[in-house]
Amino acid sequence: MSTTTTLNPAADQSNAKVVEGSDGLLLEIDGQIVPNYDATVHPFQEGDVVSGHVVRIDNDEVLVDIGYKSEGVIPSTELSIRKSVDPSDEVSLGEEVDALVLTKEDQDGRLILSKKRARFEKAWRRIEAAAESGEPVEGAVIEVVKGGLIIDLGVRGFLPASLVDIRRVPNLDEYMGESIECKVIELNRSRNNVVLSRRAVLEEQRKEDRERILDRLQPGQVVEGTISNIVDFGAFVDLDGIDGLIHISELSWSHVNHPSEILSIGDKVTVKVLDIDRQRQRISLGLKQTQEDPWQRVVDTYNVGDELEGTVTKVVTFGAFVEILDGVEGLVHISELAQHHVENPREIIQPGDPVRVKILEIDSERRRLSLSIKRVEGQVLPVRPITAPTDGDAGDLDNVPELGLSEDVFAGEDQALPADTDGATGVEAEADGATGAEPEAEADLSAADEHFEAGPDA
């Protein structure tokens, strides 16, 4: 490598005079006008940042003309904070660059500069200002390291893996080379330590998105979204930037034990907005409201007195539940199982049995059906031996809400439909022919209500 050194020929001339109007750039010496080269050399000290143009690129260094008596040298190690860089990838001929003066004259008489340290100084000022104002900084991902990413800000910034995104990122390599915005959350100049958070930027953007979406949404709207998470009590739906909750009770007209039975993360769904808490930014959604309500089919299709096929879904101490449509069950009270007195419903039916039932009552408001097996003409179910009580017989009558079905269907002689000829029209002697339900019948109603609230298959 060679350097160019230009000397002032009038340096030792004591009779040199500055030519008037030349701004000191011309001298008159012994009647001759000569350039004043010293006037073109700007004074600087070690540690100053200077500007110059790249005049040469070698494998291990770059030469920069900064207007000094010799060209400055930037070693390849001082070009970038990246490791093992190719000088031609960092600068190009003629490009103007800033560099920090490391040594005005090394042992070989060279001016040693550092591009990365000049950028470092500028970057620190920018980062400190951003940390103070809360504004984000932008940089490219240059390394994937244990626990996070290294961001080139002119300074090596560390972005922890937990702060890369709002949700956990399984593969950090996908960010390699990307330019991303982050907020400065920790700064230590003495240790050259910069800790960043992209998550803070995303959360701020998401907050703005939430407000925009909340302004647009209204209860009753039908919107599309993507299932973002599934929990025991429901499923969360991403509505282009804000999550709404479908409670498990709003997933299906049928009983659902767990949301994962009908939904998976990533599923596209059409949902109805049920309620919006704008202050807390909470959105309640319903999935079943976008699907056909099987109860409406019951109201539109069937009437009291109709007979239809069904399947026993559950047997309890006070009767049995029969599913007549997908998602629609009715209660057959123990007094409506057979013409004779029944001590235990399992003497007559078991879960899974197909039966024909007659509709005694349809309560559309409360979504309740009262059914009868014994009133189906020509249907007589065999009596089965009972060997031992089952788990389903226990606890059906404790602490359950009111049902709301007409008590007449369980009371006895004042039925809406004609009574059977053998006199076994109600809860036998226990009801004593009264039109109002006795305490046992009231308990039956309450226990039935608990089942209806839980839904089919409960």
C-alpha positions as CSV (number, residue, x, y, z in Angstrom):
1,M,0.0,0.0,0.0
2,S,1.2,3.5,-0.8
3,T,0.2,6.9,0.6
4,T,0.2,10.2,-1.1
5,T,1.9,13.1,0.8
6,T,1.6,16.7,-0.5
7,L,4.0,19.3,1.0
8,N,3.6,23.1,0.9
9,P,6.5,24.5,-1.1
10,A,6.2,27.8,0.8
11,A,6.3,26.1,4.2
12,D,9.8,27.5,4.9
13,Q,9.3,30.9,3.2
14,S,9.0,33.7,5.7
15,N,8.0,36.2,3.1
16,A,4.8,34.4,2.0
17,K,1.7,36.6,1.9
18,V,-1.9,35.5,1.6
19,V,-3.5,36.6,-1.7
20,E,-6.3,39.0,-1.0
21,G,-9.7,37.5,-1.8
22,S,-8.5,33.9,-1.9
23,D,-9.8,33.0,1.6
24,G,-6.2,31.9,2.5
25,L,-6.0,29.3,-0.2
26,L,-3.4,31.2,-2.3
27,L,0.0,32.6,-1.2
28,E,2.3,35.1,-2.9
29,I,6.0,34.1,-2.5
30,D,8.6,36.2,-4.2
31,G,6.1,37.5,-6.7
32,Q,4.7,34.0,-7.5
33,I,1.2,32.8,-6.7
34,V,1.2,29.3,-5.2
35,P,-1.5,27.2,-3.5
36,N,-1.6,27.2,0.3
37,Y,-2.0,23.5,0.9
38,D,-2.0,23.9,4.7
39,A,-5.2,25.9,4.4
40,T,-7.0,22.8,2.9
41,V,-6.1,20.6,5.8
42,H,-8.8,20.8,8.5
43,P,-7.5,20.5,12.1
44,F,-8.7,17.4,14.0
45,Q,-7.6,15.4,17.0
46,E,-7.6,11.7,17.9
47,G,-11.2,10.7,18.8
48,D,-12.8,13.2,16.4
49,V,-15.2,12.0,13.7
50,V,-14.2,13.1,10.2
51,S,-15.7,12.6,6.7
52,G,-14.1,11.5,3.5
53,H,-14.4,9.6,0.3
54,V,-13.3,6.0,-0.3
55,V,-10.5,6.0,-2.9
56,R,-9.3,2.4,-2.7
57,I,-10.6,-0.9,-1.4
58,D,-8.2,-3.7,-0.5
59,N,-8.7,-7.2,1.0
60,D,-7.7,-6.0,4.5
61,E,-8.2,-2.2,4.5
62,V,-9.9,0.8,2.9
63,L,-8.2,4.1,2.0
64,V,-10.2,7.3,2.6
65,D,-9.4,10.8,1.5
66,I,-10.4,13.2,4.3
67,G,-8.4,16.2,3.0
68,Y,-5.4,15.4,5.2
69,K,-1.8,15.4,4.0
70,S,-2.1,11.6,3.7
71,E,-5.1,9.3,3.1
72,G,-6.6,7.6,6.1
73,V,-6.6,3.9,6.5
74,I,-9.6,1.9,7.8
75,P,-8.5,-1.7,8.7
76,S,-11.1,-4.3,7.8
77,T,-11.7,-5.0,11.5
78,E,-12.7,-1.4,11.9
79,L,-15.3,-1.3,9.1
80,S,-18.3,-3.0,10.8
81,I,-19.5,-4.5,14.1
82,R,-20.2,-7.6,12.0
83,K,-17.6,-10.4,12.2
84,S,-15.3,-11.3,9.3
85,V,-16.7,-8.8,6.8
86,D,-15.6,-8.3,3.2
87,P,-14.5,-4.6,2.8
88,S,-16.2,-4.5,-0.6
89,D,-19.5,-5.4,1.0
90,E,-19.3,-2.5,3.5
91,V,-18.1,0.4,1.2
92,S,-17.8,1.3,-2.4
93,L,-15.4,3.5,-4.3
94,G,-16.3,7.2,-4.1
95,E,-18.7,6.6,-1.2
96,E,-18.6,9.3,1.5
97,V,-18.1,7.8,4.9
98,D,-17.7,9.0,8.5
99,A,-14.8,7.7,10.4
100,L,-13.4,8.2,13.9
101,V,-9.7,9.1,14.2
102,L,-7.9,6.4,16.2
103,T,-4.3,7.5,15.5
104,K,-3.1,10.5,13.6
105,E,0.2,8.8,12.9
106,D,1.1,5.2,13.7
107,Q,4.6,3.7,13.7
108,D,4.4,3.7,9.9
109,G,3.3,7.3,9.7
110,R,-0.3,6.3,8.7
111,L,-3.5,8.0,9.7
112,I,-5.7,5.2,11.2
113,L,-9.5,5.5,11.1
114,S,-12.5,3.5,12.3
115,K,-15.8,3.5,10.4
116,K,-17.5,1.3,12.9
117,R,-16.5,3.5,15.9
118,A,-17.8,6.6,14.2
119,R,-21.0,4.8,13.6
120,F,-20.9,3.6,17.1
121,E,-20.7,7.1,18.5
122,K,-23.5,8.3,16.3
123,A,-25.6,5.3,17.1
124,W,-25.1,5.8,20.9
125,R,-26.4,9.4,20.6
126,R,-29.4,8.1,18.6
127,I,-30.1,5.2,20.9
128,E,-29.8,7.4,24.0
129,A,-32.3,9.9,22.5
130,A,-34.7,7.0,21.5
131,A,-34.4,5.5,25.0
132,E,-35.3,8.9,26.5
133,S,-38.2,9.6,24.1
134,G,-39.6,6.1,23.9
135,E,-39.3,6.1,20.2
136,P,-38.4,2.8,18.5
137,V,-35.0,2.2,16.8
138,E,-34.5,0.1,13.6
139,G,-31.8,-2.4,12.8
140,A,-31.1,-5.6,10.9
141,V,-30.7,-9.0,12.6
142,I,-27.1,-10.0,12.1
143,E,-26.8,-13.0,14.4
144,V,-28.9,-15.6,16.2
145,V,-27.3,-16.4,19.5
146,K,-28.3,-18.4,22.6
147,G,-31.3,-16.8,24.1
148,G,-32.1,-14.2,21.4
149,L,-31.0,-12.1,18.4
150,I,-28.2,-9.5,17.8
151,I,-29.4,-6.4,16.1
152,D,-27.1,-4.0,14.2
153,L,-27.9,-0.5,15.4
154,G,-24.3,0.7,14.8
155,V,-24.0,-0.9,18.3
156,R,-24.7,-4.5,18.9
157,G,-28.1,-4.6,20.5
158,F,-29.4,-7.7,22.2
159,L,-33.1,-8.8,21.6
160,P,-34.1,-11.6,24.1
161,A,-36.1,-14.4,22.6
162,S,-39.0,-13.7,24.9
163,L,-39.3,-10.2,23.6
164,V,-39.1,-11.0,19.9
165,D,-42.9,-11.3,19.5
166,I,-46.1,-11.2,21.5
167,R,-46.2,-15.0,21.3
168,R,-43.4,-17.4,21.7
169,V,-41.2,-17.8,18.5
170,P,-40.2,-21.4,18.0
171,N,-37.5,-20.7,15.3
172,L,-35.5,-17.5,15.6
173,D,-33.5,-18.2,12.4
174,E,-36.5,-16.9,10.4
175,Y,-35.6,-13.4,11.5
176,M,-32.0,-13.5,10.2
177,G,-31.3,-10.6,7.9
178,E,-34.7,-8.9,8.6
179,S,-34.9,-5.2,9.5
180,I,-37.0,-4.8,12.6
181,E,-38.1,-2.0,15.0
182,C,-37.5,-2.3,18.7
183,K,-37.7,-0.2,21.8
184,V,-34.7,0.3,24.0
185,I,-35.5,-1.1,27.5
186,E,-32.0,-1.1,29.0
187,L,-28.9,1.0,28.2
188,N,-25.4,0.9,29.8
189,R,-22.7,2.9,28.0
190,S,-19.8,1.7,30.2
191,R,-20.6,-1.9,29.3
192,N,-21.7,-1.2,25.7
193,N,-24.9,-2.9,26.7
194,V,-28.2,-2.3,24.8
195,V,-31.2,-4.5,25.5
196,L,-34.2,-4.3,23.1
197,S,-37.8,-5.3,22.9
198,R,-39.7,-5.8,19.7
199,R,-42.7,-7.1,21.7
200,A,-43.1,-3.6,23.2
201,V,-43.5,-2.1,19.7
202,L,-45.9,-4.8,18.6
203,E,-48.0,-4.4,21.7
204,E,-48.3,-0.7,21.1
205,Q,-49.3,-1.3,17.5
206,R,-51.7,-3.9,18.7
207,K,-53.3,-1.5,21.2
208,E,-53.9,0.9,18.3
209,D,-55.3,-1.9,16.2
210,R,-57.6,-2.9,19.1
211,E,-59.0,0.6,19.4
212,R,-59.5,0.7,15.6
213,I,-61.2,-2.6,15.6
214,L,-63.3,-1.9,18.6
215,D,-64.5,1.3,17.0
216,R,-65.6,-0.7,14.0
217,L,-67.3,-3.6,15.8
218,Q,-70.9,-3.6,17.1
219,P,-72.9,-6.2,19.0
220,G,-74.8,-8.4,16.6
221,Q,-72.2,-8.2,13.8
222,V,-71.1,-11.4,12.1
223,V,-67.3,-11.4,11.5
224,E,-64.6,-13.8,10.5
225,G,-61.5,-14.7,12.5
226,T,-58.9,-17.3,13.3
227,I,-58.7,-19.5,16.4
228,S,-55.6,-18.3,18.2
229,N,-55.8,-20.3,21.5
230,I,-57.9,-22.9,23.1
231,V,-58.5,-23.2,26.9
232,D,-60.7,-25.2,29.1
233,F,-63.4,-22.5,29.3
234,G,-63.5,-21.6,25.6
235,A,-61.6,-20.5,22.6
236,F,-59.9,-17.2,21.6
237,V,-60.4,-15.8,18.1
238,D,-58.0,-13.4,16.4
239,L,-60.0,-10.7,14.7
240,D,-57.2,-9.1,12.7
241,G,-55.3,-7.8,15.8
242,I,-57.6,-8.3,18.8
243,D,-58.7,-11.5,20.5
244,G,-62.3,-12.2,21.3
245,L,-63.5,-15.0,23.5
246,I,-66.0,-17.7,22.6
247,H,-67.2,-19.1,25.9
248,I,-67.6,-22.9,25.9
249,S,-71.3,-22.4,26.4
250,E,-71.4,-20.4,23.1
251,L,-69.6,-22.9,21.0
252,S,-72.4,-25.3,20.0
253,W,-76.1,-25.9,20.5
254,S,-75.0,-29.3,21.8
255,H,-73.1,-30.0,25.0
256,V,-69.3,-29.5,24.6
257,N,-67.0,-31.1,27.2
258,H,-63.9,-29.3,25.9
259,P,-63.5,-26.7,23.1
260,S,-60.8,-28.9,21.4
261,E,-63.6,-31.4,20.5
262,I,-64.8,-29.0,17.8
263,L,-62.0,-26.5,17.2
264,S,-58.3,-26.4,16.5
265,I,-55.8,-23.6,16.6
266,G,-55.6,-22.0,13.2
267,D,-59.2,-22.8,12.2
268,K,-61.1,-20.1,10.3
269,V,-64.4,-19.4,12.0
270,T,-67.4,-17.2,11.5
271,V,-68.7,-15.8,14.8
272,K,-71.3,-13.3,16.1
273,V,-70.3,-10.4,18.3
274,L,-72.4,-10.8,21.5
275,D,-71.0,-8.1,23.7
276,I,-68.2,-5.5,23.8
277,D,-66.5,-4.1,26.9
278,R,-64.8,-1.1,25.3
279,Q,-63.2,0.1,28.5
280,R,-61.5,-3.3,29.2
281,Q,-61.2,-4.1,25.5
282,R,-63.0,-7.4,25.9
283,I,-65.1,-8.9,23.1
284,S,-67.5,-11.8,23.7
285,L,-68.3,-13.9,20.7
286,G,-70.7,-16.7,19.8
287,L,-70.1,-19.6,17.3
288,K,-73.4,-21.4,17.7
289,Q,-75.3,-18.2,16.8
290,T,-74.0,-18.6,13.2
291,Q,-75.3,-22.1,13.0
292,E,-78.8,-23.5,12.8
293,D,-80.6,-23.6,16.1
294,P,-82.0,-27.1,16.5
295,W,-84.6,-25.8,18.9
296,Q,-86.0,-23.7,16.2
297,R,-86.6,-26.9,14.2
298,V,-88.5,-28.3,17.1
299,V,-90.7,-25.2,17.3
300,D,-91.3,-25.1,13.6
301,T,-91.7,-28.9,13.1
302,Y,-93.4,-30.5,16.1
303,N,-96.5,-30.0,18.2
304,V,-97.7,-31.3,21.6
305,G,-99.0,-34.8,21.0
306,D,-96.6,-35.7,18.2
307,E,-94.8,-39.0,18.4
308,L,-91.2,-39.4,17.2
309,E,-88.0,-41.5,17.5
310,G,-85.3,-40.7,20.0
311,T,-82.3,-42.1,21.9
312,V,-81.8,-42.3,25.6
313,T,-78.8,-40.2,26.6
314,K,-78.9,-40.3,30.4
315,V,-80.8,-42.2,33.1
316,V,-81.3,-40.5,36.5
317,T,-83.3,-41.2,39.6
318,F,-86.3,-39.2,38.4
319,G,-86.4,-40.3,34.8
320,A,-84.5,-40.2,31.6
321,F,-83.3,-37.8,29.0
322,V,-84.0,-38.6,25.4
323,E,-82.4,-36.9,22.4
324,I,-84.9,-36.3,19.6
325,L,-82.7,-34.2,17.4
326,D,-79.0,-33.5,17.4
327,G,-78.5,-31.1,20.3
328,V,-82.1,-31.3,21.5
329,E,-83.2,-33.4,24.5
330,G,-86.4,-33.9,26.4
331,L,-87.1,-35.3,29.8
332,V,-89.2,-38.4,30.3
333,H,-90.2,-38.3,34.0
334,I,-90.2,-41.5,35.9
335,S,-94.0,-41.4,36.0
336,E,-94.1,-41.3,32.2
337,L,-91.9,-44.4,31.6
338,A,-94.5,-47.2,32.0
339,Q,-98.1,-47.9,32.8
340,H,-97.0,-49.5,36.1
341,H,-95.2,-48.0,39.1
342,V,-91.4,-47.7,38.4
343,E,-89.0,-47.7,41.4
344,N,-85.9,-47.2,39.3
345,P,-85.8,-45.9,35.7
346,R,-83.1,-48.4,34.8
347,E,-85.7,-51.2,35.2
348,I,-87.1,-49.8,31.9
349,I,-84.4,-48.1,29.9
350,Q,-80.6,-47.7,29.7
351,P,-78.5,-45.1,27.9
352,G,-78.3,-45.8,24.2
353,D,-81.8,-47.4,24.0
354,P,-83.9,-46.3,21.0
355,V,-87.4,-45.3,22.0
356,R,-90.5,-43.6,20.7
357,V,-91.7,-40.7,22.7
358,K,-94.8,-38.5,22.7
359,I,-94.4,-34.7,23.3
360,L,-96.3,-33.5,26.4
361,E,-95.0,-29.9,26.5
362,I,-92.8,-27.6,24.5
363,D,-91.4,-24.6,26.4
364,S,-89.8,-22.5,23.7
365,E,-88.7,-19.7,26.0
366,R,-86.9,-22.0,28.4
367,R,-85.9,-24.5,25.7
368,R,-87.5,-27.4,27.6
369,L,-89.2,-30.5,26.3
370,S,-91.4,-32.8,28.4
371,L,-91.8,-36.3,26.9
372,S,-93.6,-39.5,27.6
373,I,-92.8,-43.1,26.7
374,K,-95.9,-44.8,28.2
375,R,-98.3,-42.7,26.2
376,V,-97.0,-44.0,22.9
377,E,-99.6,-46.4,21.7
378,G,-98.5,-50.0,21.4
379,Q,-95.0,-49.4,23.0
380,V,-94.3,-51.5,26.1
381,L,-90.7,-51.7,27.3
382,P,-89.6,-54.9,29.1
383,V,-88.6,-54.7,32.8
384,R,-85.0,-55.4,33.5
385,P,-83.4,-56.7,36.7
386,I,-81.4,-54.1,38.7
387,T,-78.2,-55.5,40.2
388,A,-76.6,-52.5,41.9
389,P,-77.0,-48.7,41.9
390,T,-74.9,-46.8,39.4
391,D,-72.9,-43.6,39.7
392,G,-75.6,-41.8,37.7
393,D,-78.1,-42.4,40.5
394,A,-76.2,-40.3,43.0
395,G,-76.3,-36.6,43.6
396,D,-79.0,-35.8,41.0
397,L,-81.2,-34.0,43.4
398,D,-78.8,-31.8,45.4
399,N,-78.5,-28.0,45.0
400,V,-79.9,-27.6,41.5
401,P,-81.9,-24.6,40.0
402,E,-85.6,-24.6,39.2
403,L,-86.6,-26.2,35.9
404,G,-89.5,-24.1,34.7
405,L,-91.5,-26.8,32.9
406,S,-95.1,-27.1,33.6
407,E,-95.6,-29.2,36.8
408,D,-98.8,-30.6,35.3
409,V,-96.8,-33.0,33.2
410,F,-95.5,-34.7,36.4
411,A,-98.4,-34.0,38.7
412,G,-101.0,-36.7,37.9
413,E,-104.6,-36.3,37.0
414,D,-104.7,-32.8,35.6
415,Q,-102.6,-33.6,32.5
416,A,-103.0,-31.6,29.3
417,L,-103.3,-34.9,27.5
418,P,-105.9,-37.6,28.4
419,A,-104.9,-39.8,31.3
420,D,-104.2,-43.5,30.8
421,T,-107.0,-46.0,31.7
422,D,-105.1,-47.8,34.4
423,G,-105.0,-44.8,36.7
424,A,-101.2,-44.6,36.8
425,T,-101.2,-41.0,35.4
426,G,-98.8,-39.3,37.8
427,V,-96.3,-40.0,40.5
428,E,-98.8,-42.6,41.9
429,A,-99.9,-42.2,45.5
430,E,-96.9,-39.9,46.3
431,A,-98.5,-37.1,44.2
432,D,-102.0,-38.0,45.7
433,G,-103.7,-36.7,42.5
434,A,-102.8,-33.1,43.3
435,T,-102.3,-30.6,40.5
436,G,-99.3,-29.0,42.1
437,A,-96.0,-30.9,42.4
438,E,-95.1,-32.3,45.7
439,P,-91.6,-31.7,47.2
440,E,-90.2,-34.8,45.5
441,A,-91.5,-33.7,42.1
442,E,-90.0,-30.2,42.7
443,A,-86.7,-31.8,43.3
444,D,-87.0,-33.7,40.1
445,L,-87.7,-30.5,38.2
446,S,-84.6,-28.9,39.7
447,A,-82.4,-31.8,38.9
448,A,-83.7,-31.9,35.4
449,D,-83.0,-28.1,35.0
450,E,-79.4,-28.8,36.0
451,H,-79.1,-31.3,33.1
452,F,-80.7,-29.0,30.6
453,E,-78.4,-26.1,31.6
454,A,-75.4,-28.4,31.0
455,G,-76.7,-29.5,27.6
456,P,-76.9,-32.9,25.9
457,D,-74.4,-35.5,26.8
458,A,-73.7,-33.9,30.2
